[in-house]
Amino acid sequence: MTKVDRRVVKTKEAIKKAILELMNEKNFDDITIQDISDRANVNRSTVYLHYLDKFDLLDKLIEEHINELKETNEWACQEEWVEATEVFFEYFGNHYLFFSTMLTSKEAAPYFRSKFLKYVMEGFKEELHETNRKNEGLNEDVIVKFAANAYVGVLESWLKDGMPSPPQSIARELGTLLDRIL
């Protein structure tokens, strides 16, 4: 296993934070690599050293979070609904800048929302197979789409409102509802 230079990690974090901050200030199409490098306090060539362009940067940032959620999913979904939902909402709260930007930005929101919704639906579909037949006779796809859209909608609302309640509070309520549905 290769050791990652902490300076590289710090630089990449600064670049990722810069694009998210800029996306909150202006349209993605209007953001330049120079804007990103200025905000991150690095040279343009440093941005290009790590990313092909701003689209590659955004794609890698999204993939990074989806992959982290998948890793969390491995162990969190062994818990009951409320506890598992708390784990995820803690994650969303800890990465507020990313999720609030991705779910509210006019340009990024549709692209990210569809990827994120697909991820949530895949997870719920797995969980639905392990239920106690409380949804017998109902179309599985409808149940999964309903639950996933509700989950993402509650998350969006919570983030847009600036996280008015602690992650544990909203997660308890949403987890309870998901337990009733799935």
Order of alpha helices (4+ residues) and beta strands (2+ residues): alpha-alpha-alpha-alpha-alpha-alpha-alpha-alpha-alpha
